[in-house]
Amino acid sequence: MRVKNIPSNIENNEEVRHWKQGDNKGELVVGGNGKGNQSNQLTCPASLSFDNEENRYVVDNGNDRIQKYEKFSN
């Protein structure tokens, strides 16, 4: 897996945001649906990686899993 570096932030409120220069809010990438174990929720996300097809992988420590999310839609 090749990891791409993008400005991102693993938030305390169980979400990952992408930040562009000058952004003050950031774009929600993953999560944002509160703490939990459903596919649209995270608990203690720890890191973010991308593969060659631009799919996202988030280490979800609180749920002992790695979540895969399809690439960004334009």
C-alpha positions, 0 to 999 in steps of 0.5 A: 500500500502506498501512503499519500500525504494529505493535510488531515486531522484525526479529531477527538469527536471521532472524525477525520477532516481534510484541510486545505490551505486557508481552511478554517473548518476542513472537509469531513473525510470519514466519521462525523456520526458520533462514537460507535461501532457502525460502519459510519462511526469511529471510536478513537481513530488513530491514522489514515492511509490511502492505497493506489486507487485512492481508497482510504483506510482508517485505523479505528483503535476503539473498535479493533478494526481497520475501516476501508472507505472508497475513494473521494467522489468529485 
